[in-house]
Amino acid sequence: MLHLAHVYRVQDCAAACLHALMGTPQLQPETVHLVYSLLSGATDLPGFAQLMEHCSNHLHQQFGNLEATMSDLGLIDKLHKLPHAAVLALLEDERTEAAAENTVLAAVQSWLAHQPERVDLQQRQQLAGAVRIPQLEPMYLATVLPRIPWLVEVSSTC
């Protein structure tokens, strides 16, 4: 409803939707997915920054520890269902934790493997930019990195 209110410039409805969402302490995963999917370009929407921060907090609560996320099949499945904008926001969030940068790349690789041709070159470049390549373990750099085709493609276009 918020998306339609924004598209058709029904400000009272948009304000009511934002108020309702902001008053919800625990957002449903589907709601976060829709906010990142439908509203990521709606930066002119009053209250947009606060809503994105609210969604970012929810993402962090659920997926902020990448070690825990990648070791829980239920969380991995939920991670795979997130839109690109949400995954990128999670990876760029300074609160996101990982014991090693290898886990960050493994999370990106896993997410990409479950996106049937919905991720373009620019989006892959953004995801690659969220991985601190120099922080990868040397053995990982030497053996795993060269076998990741999307990352090789992205690095060859830079």
C-alpha positions in Angstrom: 0.0 0.0 0.0 2.9 2.3 0.8 4.3 1.8 -2.7 1.0 2.7 -4.3 0.5 5.7 -2.0 3.9 6.9 -3.1 3.4 6.3 -6.8 0.0 8.0 -6.8 1.1 10.8 -4.4 -1.5 10.1 -1.7 0.5 11.6 1.1 -2.0 10.9 3.9 -2.1 7.2 3.1 1.7 7.1 2.7 2.1 8.8 6.1 -0.3 6.4 7.7 1.5 3.4 6.2 4.9 4.7 7.4 3.5 5.4 10.9 2.2 1.8 11.0 5.4 0.3 9.8 7.6 2.4 12.2 5.3 1.3 15.1 6.0 -2.4 14.4 8.9 -3.5 16.6 9.5 -6.7 14.7 9.0 -6.5 11.0 8.1 -9.6 9.1 10.8 -10.8 6.6 8.3 -10.3 3.7 7.8 -6.6 4.8 11.6 -6.0 4.8 11.8 -7.7 1.4 9.1 -5.5 -0.1 10.5 -2.3 1.4 13.9 -3.0 -0.2 12.3 -4.2 -3.5 9.7 -1.6 -4.0 10.9 1.5 -2.2 14.6 1.5 -2.6 14.3 4.3 -5.2 11.7 6.2 -3.2 14.2 8.5 -1.5 11.8 11.5 -1.8 9.2 9.7 0.3 8.8 11.6 3.7 10.1 9.3 6.4 12.0 7.1 3.9 15.3 7.4 5.8 13.7 6.3 9.1 12.0 3.4 7.4 15.2 2.2 5.8 17.0 2.5 9.1 14.2 0.5 10.8 14.5 -2.2 8.1 18.3 -2.1 8.3 18.0 -2.8 12.1 15.8 -5.7 11.4 18.3 -7.1 8.8 21.1 -6.8 11.3 19.1 -8.5 14.0 18.3 -11.4 11.8 21.5 -11.8 9.6 24.1 -9.5 11.3 26.3 -12.4 12.4 27.3 -13.9 9.1 28.9 -16.9 10.8 25.6 -17.8 12.5 23.7 -17.1 9.3 25.8 -19.3 7.1 25.6 -22.2 9.6 21.8 -22.2 9.8 20.0 -23.6 6.8 16.8 -21.7 7.7 18.6 -18.4 7.8 20.5 -19.2 4.6 17.2 -19.8 2.9 15.9 -16.5 4.1 19.1 -14.8 3.0 18.6 -16.2 -0.5 15.2 -14.6 -0.7 16.4 -11.1 0.1 16.6 -8.6 -2.8 20.0 -7.3 -4.0 19.5 -4.0 -2.2 18.9 -5.7 1.2 22.0 -8.0 0.8 24.1 -5.0 -0.2 22.8 -3.0 2.8 23.6 -5.9 5.1 27.1 -6.3 3.7 27.8 -2.6 3.9 26.5 -2.2 7.4 29.4 -1.7 9.8 27.6 -3.7 12.4 27.7 -6.9 10.3 30.1 -9.4 11.8 32.1 -12.2 10.3 35.1 -14.1 11.8 36.8 -13.9 8.4 36.2 -12.1 5.1 36.0 -15.6 3.6 32.5 -15.9 5.2 31.4 -12.6 3.6 32.4 -13.9 0.1 30.8 -17.3 0.8 27.5 -15.5 1.7 27.6 -13.4 -1.5 28.5 -16.5 -3.5 25.6 -18.5 -1.9 23.1 -15.7 -2.5 24.2 -15.2 -6.1 23.8 -19.0 -6.8 20.2 -18.7 -5.8 19.3 -15.8 -8.0 18.2 -17.1 -11.4 19.6 -14.5 -13.8 18.2 -11.5 -11.8 21.6 -10.0 -10.9 23.2 -7.8 -13.5 26.9 -6.8 -13.9 26.5 -3.6 -11.9 24.9 -5.4 -9.0 27.6 -8.0 -9.0 30.2 -5.2 -9.0 28.4 -3.6 -6.0 28.5 -7.0 -4.1 32.2 -7.5 -5.0 32.9 -4.0 -3.7 31.4 -5.0 -0.3 33.9 -7.9 0.0 37.3 -6.8 1.3 39.4 -8.9 -1.1 42.7 -8.1 0.6 41.3 -9.4 3.9 40.7 -12.9 2.4 42.9 -15.7 3.8 45.9 -16.4 1.5 44.9 -20.0 0.8 41.4 -18.8 -0.1 42.8 -16.2 -2.4 45.0 -18.7 -4.2 42.6 -21.7 -4.5 39.0 -20.5 -4.2 38.9 -17.0 -5.6 40.1 -18.0 -9.1 37.2 -20.5 -9.3 34.5 -18.0 -8.8 33.4 -17.0 -12.3 31.3 -13.9 -11.5 34.1 -12.4 -9.4 36.7 -13.1 -12.1 34.3 -11.4 -14.6 33.7 -8.4 -12.4 37.4 -7.9 -11.7 38.2 -8.1 -15.4 35.8 -5.2 -16.2 37.4 -2.9 -13.7 
